[in-house]
Amino acid sequence: MFSGIKFLIRRPNSLMTLTKTLIDVSYIYRFIIEFFKKAFSPPYEGREILNQCFSIGNKSLFLVTFTSFLAGIVFTKQSQPSLASFGAESWLPSLVSQAVVRSLGPLITGLICAGKLGSNMGAELGSMKVTEQIDAMEVSGTRPFSYLVVTRVVASTLMLPILVIYSDGVALFGSFLMVNSFSDSGFQLYINEVSTSIALIDIFSSLVKAALFGFAIGTISCYSGYNSSNGTIGVGKAANTAVVVSMTFIFIIDLIMLQFLNLIR
Amino acid sequence: MMETQSKVVEEAVSTGGKVVEIKHLKKSFNDRVVLKDVNLDLHDRENLAVLGRSGSGKSVLIKCMVGLLKADAGEIQVLGYNVTSLSAEKLNELRLQVGFSFQGSALYDSMTVRQNLEFPLKRNLGIYDCAQLEELVIKALKDVGLEHTIDQRPDELSGGMKKRIGIARTLILKPKIMLYDEPTSGLDPQTSEEINELILQVRERYNTASIIITHDVSCARQVSDRVIALIEGESKLEGTFEELRVTNDTNLKHFFNY
């Protein structure tokens, strides 16, 4: 530990970066506390939350559909030869469905939304901040934190699980098309295979994971946008930070959830 | 709400007609001291211009007055509220009575002019009735002479129009005090003249007291009853425009001669 401290003291830049990171973490912590305070105290922003939910669904639907469909096809096509070499080709629907529901679906949706929504929220709030629009809301007593931040974070937390269910469905459909092309098995048989191989805990944990992804994307993106500065450079930085940090957190949450689920399974 | 408002007015009257009183205000950002010692009073229905060079802390001063920035030291009394020690709820109550016109207008660019003006009405006063909203929005737009822009978006408007719409958005809540941050900056002389005229009209129609932050000498001359010069973070000179114009202070002389 002491050698670590000596290392930092000898390198002032590393020490400054560490200090800055710790300060950022403390600010994000305060930001999250503020979110919970405002989210659970009236007046509630139901109408704006619905608007944001619609906007999030609308913005990500095409990309989620496209990437999930391709992921289903690619994963099935790649797994088929390995299973065929063991004579276990009939396990393909089980393997694909477990991979899609447990990991692939939430991860693809999370990453797509981190890119699409993260940059959008970061840049939108960032430009509102640097053009004093947030200050204008503040001085007219219109509670900008509730209107801009709470609504976006709640909407992304609610919408990610819905998008994950949709993404799972699309990926499994893509996988079915591939399986069908290999073996001529029917849709009913495929669905039976899929439904017997997925446990309720798989679906539940996948939805919890998706909600956590949504919360992380919303919080990180809103934080970076809401606290941006330095004009247009700051807006670009806010959008960039929103995407990069959200994506990193998606993998961290995925890993933590995996460890947790392995313990309870 | 009404009860709170009348209490505030009583408090304002009890301070001798002063709606704003600032004493020994200090504000710095890291090592940079922006406001060293600012003292000023604003009386009911008075137009006070705060004149100073760019970077002299004029905007910081009015941002401290509405709690957008926290003062390091000193006292700020606005309509009887002590801004430096207000709770979030009380600060919101005060902000409803103070209109703030931003230097860059700060119109919400994702909304039309109509939505910009409806926004504070819906969120602060809970007005959702379409007919009532329409009536209030049209009236505010008529007062700034821009009712024809109601369905336009901010990016379709000129700089002067944006400033007027920004003023209309603050007037719609019928504030008791107006704070104008560089109302004529970036505008041509004719549009600046129109904005100055509007500032005077606002006082007549809405009975407001105003603080006009500016480095535009002609704006200060046209709209102010009294002028305070902010020099190197201190409120050094005070008087009518003519009194300050003939002063021997070197800083201010340069300013007027420019």
Contacts between the chains, C-beta under 8 A, distances in Angstrom:
chain1	res1	chain2	res2	distance
A	124	B	110	7.8
A	127	B	109	8.0
A	128	B	108	7.7
A	131	B	104	6.0
A	131	B	106	6.3
A	131	B	109	7.4
A	132	B	102	5.0
A	132	B	103	7.7
A	132	B	104	5.9
A	132	B	106	4.2
A	133	B	106	5.2
A	133	B	107	7.5
A	133	B	108	5.5
A	133	B	109	7.2
A	135	B	63	7.9
A	135	B	68	5.7
A	135	B	102	7.1
A	135	B	106	6.7
A	136	B	100	7.2
A	136	B	102	5.9
A	136	B	106	3.8
A	136	B	107	8.0
A	136	B	108	7.6
A	136	B	166	7.9
A	136	B	169	7.9
A	137	B	108	7.9
A	138	B	68	6.2
A	138	B	95	7.7
A	139	B	66	4.9
A	139	B	68	6.2
A	139	B	95	5.4
A	139	B	98	7.2
A	139	B	100	4.3
A	140	B	95	6.6
A	140	B	96	7.7
A	140	B	100	7.4
A	140	B	120	4.8
A	140	B	124	7.0
A	140	B	169	7.5
A	140	B	170	7.0
A	140	B	173	6.8
A	141	B	92	4.4
A	141	B	93	7.8
A	141	B	95	4.3
A	141	B	96	4.9
A	141	B	120	7.7
A	141	B	123	8.0
A	141	B	124	5.5
A	142	B	119	6.6
A	142	B	120	5.8
A	142	B	123	4.4
A	142	B	124	6.3
A	143	B	92	7.6
A	143	B	123	7.1
A	147	B	123	7.3
